[in-house]
Amino acid sequence: MVEDIEQHIYVLARRYNGVYLINNEKKQKLLNADTDIDTDMLLDVDEAEELMEGFFREFSVARGGFNIKIYYPDEPFSWNLFKKSAPVPVPVPDFTISMLIESAKAGKWLYD
């Protein structure tokens, strides 16, 4: 049963995982438990929200305090058009496939 949950999570994640070309051959990026949804899969906030909506629905996982803004915070905005400095990176917590696997096993989002 546990392996079924893990495999089903990977099937769900692959629907949103990008495809890239190498030597004119399409290949899908490999996924594992440590794959980060925002930095490795390169999902934008809308794609990540769609993935998570499907996750909560398909696995009947209670959302709890899940908030996509924790993993995709708003970028700071400056009205100063002449400011040339690089934006300060905003630290965000990991957002990995293993988090989905563990939450699906528990039946609730474990990472509030």
C-alpha positions, 0 to 999 in steps of 0.5 A: 500500500505504501509503495502504491501511494509513492508511485501514485504521487510520482504519477501525479507529479509527472503530469506537471514535470517539464520535458526537455530536448536532448539530441532532438529526443524528448526526455522527462526529468527524473523525479525522486523523493528529494526533488524540489517542486519549485527549484528542480521541477521549475513550477511557477506558483500557478502550476504548483497550486494546480499540482497541490489541488490535485494532490489534496483531492486525489489522496484525500489529504486534509489541507490543514494550514497549507499555504502556497505563499510559504513556498512561493512568497511574493517578490519584494517590489520597489517603486524606485525605478533607478535602483539597480541593485540585485533583489535580496533572495527570500529564503523559502523552505523546502517543497519536495515530493517526499513532503507529498508522500509523507503527508499522503501517508498521514492523510493530512498536510504535515508541514504547516 
